[in-house]
Structures are given as structure tokens and as C-alpha cells.
Amino acid sequence: MNIIKANVAAPDARVAITIARFNQFINDSLLDGAVDALTRIGQVKDDNITVVWVPGAYELPLATEALAKSGKYDAVV
């Protein structure tokens, strides 16, 4: 296993998160954790985080690909 330890701070990063409405009771917690990690550890500003809700798992890769190709985001989760 390779482990790389470094400071990960990107306060000006623009991040998009795609998440499914299916199993929302689980995904809400996952979203909260992702946003917490981005803001607390990565120091990403709330205004730079975009959350895109899609109906289910089938739409996740399609939405993620569209966001990545848009060129508006530094990272897509």
C-alpha cells in the first residue's frame, strides 16, 4: 500500500458533488461528510461547492461526466 501524506488545502477550488436521491436517507449523511471534509480539511469555501441531485445510480455517471466536461469545476465527486 502506498500512503502519501500532504497538506491538502484548496480554498479557491471549485468542486461539484453528484448525489442520487435514491436511498436519500443514506446519501444525506454521505453528502454531509463530503461537504465537511471539503470545508474543514480542504478549506474549500461553501460558495465554491455545487451539489447536483440526480434520480438514481444510473444518472450519476452521466451527470458527473457532464460536469467534468463543462470545465467549470476543478474536481467532481
Residue pairs with C-beta under 8 A, 6 or more apart in sequence:
8 41
8 42
9 42
9 43
10 42
10 43
10 44
10 74
11 42
11 43
11 44
11 45
12 45
12 48
13 42
13 44
13 48
13 74
13 75
14 48
14 50
14 72
14 73
14 74
14 75
15 38
15 44
15 48
15 49
15 50
15 73
15 74
15 75
15 76
15 77
16 49
16 50
16 51
16 52
16 67
16 72
16 73
16 75
16 76
16 77
17 31
17 34
17 35
17 49
17 50
17 51
17 52
17 76
17 77
18 52
18 54
18 60
18 63
18 64
18 67
18 76
18 77
19 27
19 30
19 31
19 51
19 52
19 53
19 54
19 60
20 27
20 53
20 54
20 55
20 56
20 57
20 59
20 60
21 27
21 53
21 54
21 55
21 56
22 55
22 56
22 57
31 51
34 77
35 46
35 49
35 51
38 44
38 49
39 45
39 46
39 49
50 67
50 73
52 63
52 67
54 60
54 62
54 63
64 76
67 73
67 76
68 76
